[in-house]
Amino acid sequence: MEQYLVLFTFIGSLIALIFAGLTAKKVMKFSEGTERMKHISESIRQGANAYLKRQYSIVAIFFGGMFVLLCLMAAFNLLTWFVPFAFITGGLFSALSGFIGMKIATYANSRTANACREGLNKGLRVAFSAGSVMGFTVVGLGLFDISVWFFLLKFVFNLDANSITSAMLTFGMGASSMALFARVGGGIFTKAADVGADLVGKVEAGIPEDDPRNPAVIADNVGDNVGDVAGMGADLYESYVSSVISASALGVSAFGGDIKAMAVPMLLAAIGILMSIIGTFFVRTGENISQKLLLKALSRGTNISAIGIAIVALPVVILVLGKENWGLYVAILSGLVAGVLIGKSTEYYTSDTYRPTQKLAATSETGSATIIIGGLGLGMKSTAMPIGIVAVSVLISYFVSGGTNSAALGLYGIALSAVGMLSTLGITLATDAYGPVADNAGGIAEMSGLEPKVRERTDALDSLGNTTAATGKGFAIGSAALTALALVASYVDKIKSINPDADLSFDVVNPVVLIGLFIGACLPFVFAAFTMDSVGKAAQSVVKEVRRQFKEIKGLMEGEAEPDYASCVDLCTKASLREMVLPTVIAIVVPIVVGMVLGYKGVVGMLAGATVSGFLMAIFMSNSGGAWDNAKKYIESGVHDGKGSPQHKSAVVGDTVGDPFKDTSGPAINILIKLLSMVSIVFAALVVNYSLL
């Protein structure tokens, strides 16, 4: 039976990749538009390719060093020899997910702008199709990597279930490491360019967004692709594989090494792919430019996919694990519902169709300070609902799965709820990834001098993209919290397997646990500080360069001279690649240092502290940033005196503060809390054998 389960999972991954390939082919058939549009799109594409080439060359050095370190640990019997290679494949597929998503996005931007010349629905279909390529590439490659490793370890090398999950958890570490580099580096690039372009262009010079006279405008569009597409693709690949692998590991523990329990999360992921493909065919809209109608069009597809999973998951659980474990189905359902509710909560706090963002826009009447204060307050307030949703989901998942009789079963239920939340990632990510394509399309429409109705349509798609992006981040952060809980449980299991006599009581009043708790709670703040600082430094260099060009290039403001776009792209590239290293190194080094000094109890405290504070911090930053962005767009629609007014300038300042919140620090924190757990698991043997305490 195990062979058939693996085969079904493998086939699911191939279906996702084939669907992504066919969708990409469909996107490429659309026209790129005028020669000017083609030229701008090509410039964006070249900048994005150049950035990723340089980023991957730096990341390759890190992965080479980690590979050598893991091989040394394997040589001293602290790891199996499969671990270094699993680490490399995890990082490779994570990078590939981002790269493929970025490639199709840079080909789809001008095609979306050109499609918007014919109608809003056609523009939505092109942008959403490009997002679908990203979504199904991520889930396809993720499931492909998992199924191939599972097959090799089980049927070629004949390893037992515990050894299989131990090796497979390592490629989660590789994926997390790559995701953090991609998110942080891409986030610094895109927000440095965005802040520089907005502050000097829109606030100081008073020219429109994406005006071709602005030297930072191409860098801004390149940033959308390397940060919001390539970075996000690597990020959600990591979220996806981490949730599946952690659930598989806990399934082995809960069912005494039964491979079938390990295969259930993989089966759910494969079924989720099929349901997500069905959902994509229901995404369409009319020509009425209404945020509610556009949001309804995207929600229709995701809701149909979620309903499909809810129906099919029950027979899967009963057939594979027996009807006595029907409670695990309820756990899956709770995760699915929790994901939808977190999305709705994020939508409520960040969409300009609801009162919180509308009230935030109204604070612009009294200046920049009040809109910043209002955005901070909104973000803090928005953390309460997701925390409540996750808490209820954890309680339901634990107890219905049999947690009162077996803690291992309860923890397996929590892990399955995370898989349920991410099971429809194919279409959920498509609704998220389409946003940067629409944003680029608006820039190309502006720079190409297309008729105003085209920009009106691309702005409608872009505004919706801000909401779906915020929703997607909330979704990813919620699943990260559940996955991190599962990974902490996996870490404790790992300690138990290394030392069966280990004391596994983690009392909060134990000084070692308490110190670890404080260190962990502090980490997301320090991490956010480094990434925010990095954006600030990079943005300053862009601001100075844009000001210089406005001052020194004669005829630039009159439209009689071309700006030097390449210098801004180069500035952003150098700054982001330089600044991305330290935050990632912190995430790798701190768990090892804490473990070597405080022992495994200190590590458990650190992981618990980081998970709680990181979840809150990530939600707060993502929602504040999303609300500031949409408050600005709400004002640009004509309220509060519209574009060019003092209120609009205040909103632009709020948006620039929110840019690194929502696109750099916030989304990177959810990777941080999982990477801390992954590193801790991989280096568990070192900590158990050689720690000071």
N, C-alpha and C positions, 0 to 999 in steps of 0.2 A: 504493500500500500504506500510505503514511504516514497518509492520510486515514482508512482503516479502523482503524488502530491508535489514532488519536486518538478516533474515534467509539466504539470499544470501551471506552476509558478513561472517556469522558464518560458512557456508559451505565452503567458500573460505579458511578460517583458517584451517578447518579440512583437506581439500585437501593438503594444504602446509605441515601439520604435518604428514599426511600419506605418502606423497612423501618423506619427510625427513627420515621417519622410513624405508621405502623400500630401499632407497638409502644407508642408514647406513647398512642395512642387506646385500646389494650387496658388500659394501666395506669389510665387515667382512669375506666374502667368499674367498677373495684373501689370498694367503700364506704370512706369516710373514718372510719367508726366513730361514736362518741358525739359529742355537741355539744362536750364538753370537749376531745376529741381534735381536732376541727375547729378550735376556737379556738386551741389551742396551735400547730397546724400553720400557721394563718393568721398568727400572730405571728412565727413563724420566717420565713415567706415574705416578710412585709412588711420585716423587718429585713434580709434578704438582698437584696431588691430595692433598698432604700434605699442600702445599701452600694455595690452595683454601679453605681448611678446616679451616685453621688458619685465613685467611682473612675474610671469612664469619662469623666467630665467633666474630671478632672485629666489623664488619659492623652491625651485629645483635644488638649490644649494642647501636650503633648510631640510628638505626631504632626504637628500643624500646623507647629511649629517645624522639625522634621526635613524635612517636605515642602518648606518654603521653602528650606532649606539644600541639599537635593538638586536643586531646580530651579535654584539659583544655580550649582551644579556642572555641571549639564547645559548651562546657558547658556555656560559657559566650556569646553565640549567635554570635560569630565572624566567625563561619564556620558552615556548616551542619555536622551532625554526620556521613554522608557517607565519608567525606573527609579523616579522619584518616585511614579508611580501604582501600580506593582507593590508598592512599599513600603506604601502605604496599604491596598491590598486584602489583603495578608498580615496586617496588624494587625487589619483589620476582621473577617476570617473567623476569626482566632484568638480574638478577643473574642466573636464570635457562638457559637463552639463552646462556650466556657465558660458563656455566658449560657443557652443552650438546655439544657445539662446541668444547670445549677443550677435552672432552672425546673421540669424534670420531677422532680428530686430533692426539691424542696420540696412537690410535690404527691404524691409517692410515700411520704413518711415515715409519715404517719398511716395510709395504706392498707396499708403493710407491717405496722405494729403491729396493725391490725385483722385482717389476714390470718393473723397468728400466733395469734390467738384460735382459729382453726379448725384450724391445723396448721403444722408446721415447713416442709413442702414448699411450701405455698401462700405462706408468707412469703418463702421463698427465691425463688420464681418472680416475685413482685411486685418485690422488691428487684433481682433480676437483670435483669428486664425494663426497669426504670428505668435501670440501668447500661448496658443495651444501647442505649437511646436516645442516651445520651452517646457510647458507643463508635462507633456507626454515623453519628452526626452529625459527629463529628470526622473520620473517614476519608472520609465523603461530601463534606463541605465542602472538605477538603484536596484531594481528587482533582478536584473540580469546579473549584476555583481553578486548579490546574495545567493541566487539559485546556483550559479556556477561554483562558488566556493562551497556551498552546502553539498553539492554533488561530489566534488573532488574529495572533500574531507570525509564524507560518509561512505561513498561507494568505491572510491579509488584507494584512499589511505586507511579506510576502515576504523576511523576514530570513534570513540564513544561520544555521547551527546554533550557532556561537559567540556570535553576537549574541543569539540566543534564550536560551541558558543564562545569559548575562551579566545579562540583564534579569530572568529568573526567579529567580536567586539572591537578588535584592533583596527579593522578597516573603518570602523566608525570613528576611531581617533584620527585616522588619516583624512577622512572626509571632513571632520570638524576642524582640523588644522588648516586645510585648504580653504574651507568656508570662511574661517576667521580672517585669513589673509585677503580673500576676495572681497568680503564685506567691508573690512576696515579700509583697505587700500582703495577700492572703488568708491566707498562712501566719502573718503577724504577728497578724492579727485572731483567727484560730482558736486559736492557741496561747496568746495573752495571756488569752483567755477561759477556755480549758481549764485553764491553770496557776492562774489566780485562783480558779476554781470548785473545783478539787481541793484546793489548799493550805488554803484557809479552810474550805470545806465539809466535806471528808472527813477532813483531818488535824486541823484545829483544833477544828471544831464536832462532828466525829464523826457527821455525817449521811450518808445514802447518796448515791451518785452520781445525778445528775439529780433530786435531791429538789426539789420545787417551792418549798421555803422558801429555796433558794439564789438570791440575786439575779443570779448570773452564768450561771444554767443556760440561759436563752434565748439569751444571747450565745454560749455554747458551741455550741449547736445551729445558730445562724446561721453561726458560724465553720466548722462542718463543711461547709456548703454553699458558702460563698464561697472557702474555702481548698482543701478536699479535693475539691470538685467543679468549681467554676468555674475555680479556679487550675490544677487538674490537667488539665482539658479544654483550656485554652489551651496548657499545657505540652506535652501529647502531640500536639496539632495541629502544634505547631512541630517536634517530633521527627519526625513523620511526613513533613511536606512537605520538611524539610531533608534527610532521608535520600534521598528520591526525587529531589530537584533536584540534590543533590551527585553522585549516581550518574549522572544524565543528563548533567551537565556533563563528568564524566570519561569517559563513553561517547563523547561527541563527540570528545574528545581522543584516545582509544584507537583509534577507527575513522575518523579523518581527516574528521570532519564528517558522518558518516553519521547521518541522522535516526533510522534504525531502532534504533541502539544507544542513542539518547536515549530512545526509546519503551519499551524493555524494562522499566526500573524501573516505569514507569506501568502497563504491562500486568500486571506481578506484583502491584502494589497493587490493581488492579481484580479480579484473580483471587482475591486474598486476601479481598476483601470477600465474594465469593460463598461461599468456603469458611467464612468466619466466620459467615455467616448459617446455613449448614448446621449448624455446631457448636452454635449456640444451642439447637437443638431437642433436644440430648442432655443438657442441664443439668437434672437433677431428682434428688430424694433421697427417702428414707423419713422416718418420724417419729422414728427413733432419733437422739437428740442426741449425735452423735459427730463430733469434729473431723475424724477421718480420713475418715468417710463424706461429710461436707460438702465436704471438700477434693477427694475423689475425684469428686464430682458436677461441680464446676467444672473440674477437670483433664480430665475426659472430653470436654467441649466443646472446650477449647483443643487437646487432643491430636488430635482428629479433624480440626480445621481445619488444624493443622500437617501432618498426613499428606496431606491433600488438596493443599496447596500443593506438598509434596515430589513428588507424583505428576505434577501438571500443569506444573510449572516446566520440566521437561526438554524436552517437545515445544515449548514456547514459545521457549526458547533456540535449539533446533536449527532451527525453522522461520523465525525472524526473523534469526538471526545465522549460521546454518550449522552443520553437525555438527562442523566443525573447531574450533569454540569451545565444545565440550561442557564444558570445564573450568569455564566460568562457572556452569554448573548446580551443580557441586560447591561453588563459592563460595557460591551461594545456600543450598545445603543446610547448609553449615558455619555460616552465620549463623543459620539456623533452629534447628539443634541447639544452637548456643551460647546462644541466647535461652532455650531450654528448660532447659539446664544451669545458667545463671545464676539462673533462677527456682527451680530445685531447691536450689541452694546457699543462696539467700536464705531459702527455706522451712525448710531444715535449721537455720539459725542463728536464726531468729525465731519459729518455731512452737513452742507449748508441748507438742506431741506428740513433740518430739525432745529429746535430752539437753542441748544447750547452754542453752536457755531454762529447762529444769527445774533445771539446776545454778545458773543465775543466781537463780532464785526461792529456792533453798536458802540463798544468801548473805544473804537478808533476816533470817535467824536471828540475825545479829550486828549488825544495824543498817543505817542508811541509807548510811553511808560505804562499807561493803563491797559493797552492791548497785550503787552507782555505779562503784566500781573494777572490779567484775566485768563490768558492762555496757560500760565503755570497752575493757576487754581483749577481750571477745567481738567488738566491732565491729572492732577492729584486726585480730584474727585472721581475721575473715570476708572481708578484702580479698584474701587470697592466692588463693582458688579462682577468683573472677571474673577476676582478672588473668591467671591461667594459662589460663582458658577463652578469653578475648579474644586472648591471645598466640597460642594454637594456631589459632584461627579466622583471624587475620590471616595467619599463615604459610601455612596451607592455601590460603586465598583468593588470596593473591599468587602462589604458585607454580603452582597448578593452572590459573590463568587465563592463564598464559603470561608471568609476570613476569620469568623468566630471559631471554626474548627481547625483551620490551617492557615497560618499567617502567609505561607508561601502561595497558597491559592488566592488569597486576597490581594497580594501584591501582583500576581499574574493578571488578575482582573483589572487592576489599575493600569498596568502596562498595555493590556488589550484595549482599554478605553482611549489611550493615546493613539493606538493604531487605528481605532474607529474614527477618531478625529481627523487623522491624516489620510484615511482610505480614499477619499475623493480628491486627493491633492492634484491629480491630473487636470481637472477642470478648475479647481480653486486657484491653482497657480496660473492657469490661463487667464482668469479674470484679473489677476494681479499683474502679470507680465505685459498685458496689453497696454497698461497705463503709460509706461515710458515710450512705447511706439507712438501712441496718440500725442504725447508731449512733443516728441521729435517732429511729428507731422505738422503740429501747429507752428513750430519754429521754421520749418521748411516753407510752409504756406506764407508766413510773414516775410521771410528773406527773399522769396521768389516773387513777391508782389501779386499773389493771387487775389481774386475778388473777396470782399469782406465776408460773404456768406460761408466761404470755405473755412476761414479762421473761426467763425462763429461755431461751425460744426466741430472743428478739431478742439476748440475750447470746451465744448460740451462733453466730448469724449475724454478730454484731459481732466476736467473737474471730476467726472465720474471715476477716472483712474486714480485720483487722489484718495477717494473714498474706498475703492476696492483695494488699493495698496495698503491703506491703514487697516482695513478689515483683514487682509492677508497677513499683515504683521501681527495683529492681535491673535489670529488663528495660529500662527507659527509660535508665538510666545506662549500661548495656552498649552499647546502640545509639548513645548519645551519643558514646561513645569511638570507635566505628567511624566514625560520621558525621563527627566532628571530624577524624579522620585524613584522610578523603576531602576535607573542606573545606580542610585545609592544602594538600593536593595541588592543589585547585582554585585556591587563592591563588597558588601557584607558577606554575600555568598562566596565570593572569591577568597576573602580572608579565611572563612570557615574551611574551604577546600585546601588552602595552603597549610593552615594550622587548626586541626579539628578541636584542639584544647583552648583555642583563643577565647578570651572573655568578651562576649558580645553584648554586654550591658552598656548602654550609652546614656548615662545619667547626666542631665544638664548641669547639676551642681558639681560634677567632676571637673576640676580646674582645666584638665587637658581638653575635654570636650567643649567647655565654655570658651577657652581661648580660641579653639578652632572655629567656633560659632562666630565670634567677633571678627576674626580674620576673614572668614567667608562673607559675612555681611558687608564688610568694608570693600571687598574686591570689586563688585560692580560699580561702586562710586569712583574708585581709583581708575578703573578701566575707562569709564565714561569721561573722566577728567582728561586722561591722556588723549582719547580720540577727539573730544571737543577742542582741546588745545591744538591738536594737529590741524583740524579744520581751520581754526582761527589763524594759525601761522600761514598756512597755505593761502587762505583767502586774502590776507594782508598783501602778500606778494602779487596776487592777481589784481587787487584794487589799485596798487601802485602802478602796475603795468598799464592798466586800462586808462588811468588818469594821464599817464605819460603820453600814451598814443593820442588821446583827445587833445592834449596840449601841443604836441610836437608835429603830428601829421597834418599838414595844411590841407584844407578842403574836406577833411574827414566828416565833420559834423554837417557839412552841406551836401554830403553824398557824392562828392567829386573825387574822392580818393578811397582806396581799399585799405581796411585795417590789416594789421599783421596778426592773423588768427593763430598762426603756428606757434608764436612765442607764448601765448596764453596756454595752449595745449601742452607745450613743453614744460612750462612752469608747474602746472597741475600734476603732470606725470612725475617729475622729479620729486616734488614735495610729498605726494601720496606714497610713492615707493619708499622714500626715506622714513616717513612717519609710521608706516604700517607694521614695522618690525617689532618695536618695543611692546605694544599691547599684546601681540601674539605670543611673544617670548614670556611675558608675565603669566599668561594662561597656562603655559607648558611648565614653567619652572616652579611656580608657587606651590602646586600640589605635591611636587617631589620634595621640596624643602620642608613644607609643613609635615609631610609624612616622615621624613628622616629625623626631624627634631621631636615632634609630638607623637609619632606613631599612628597606627591606623585609627585610633579613637579621635585624635585631633583632626584627621582627614574627614571622618564622618561628620564632625561638628562643622568643619569648613564647608563641606558640600551642602549641608542643611542650611547654613547661613547664606551662602551664595545663591541657592535656589530661591529662598524666600525674598531676599532683598533684590535679587536680580529680576525676578518676575515682576515685582512692583515697579522697579525702576524702568524696565523695558516698556511696560504698558504706559506709564506716565509720560515717558519721553516720546513714544510713538504717537500717542493720542494728542498731546500738546502740539507737536509738529504738524500733524494732519489737520487739526482745527485751525491753526494759524494760516496754513496754506489755503484752506477752503474759505476762511473768512476774507482773505484777500480776493479770491475769485468771486465771492459773493458781492463784494463791493464793486468789482470790475463789471458785474452784470448790470450796474446802474443804481444800486441803492447807496445811501450815504454819500451822495454827490458823484459817485462813479470814478472812473479812471482819471488820474491827474490831480485829483483833489487832495487836500491835506490829510483827509481820512485814509485815502488810498496809500499815501506815502507812509503813514503810520502802520498800515497793514503790511506793507512791503517790509518794513523793519521787523515787525513781528514774524513774518514768514522767513526772513533770513536767520533770525534766532532759532526758529523751528526747524530749519533745514538740517543741521547736524543732529538735532534731536531725533527726527523721524527717519533719517536715511543713513546715519552713520552710527551713532552711539546706541540708540534704542534697539534696532534689529541685531546689532552685533552682540548685545548682552545675552540674548537667548542662545547664541552659539557658545558664549563663554561658559555658561552654567553647565552645558552638556560636555564641553571639552574638558573642564575640570574633572568631571566624573570619569570620562574615558581615560585620561592620563593617569588618574588614581588607580583605575582597574589594571592598566597595563603595567604600572610600576608597583603593584601590590606586593609581589614577592620580595622585591628589594626592600620595601618598607618593613614588612613582617620580619625579615631576617637581619636587618642592619640598622633599624631606627634607634635613637638614643633613649626614648622612653617606651 
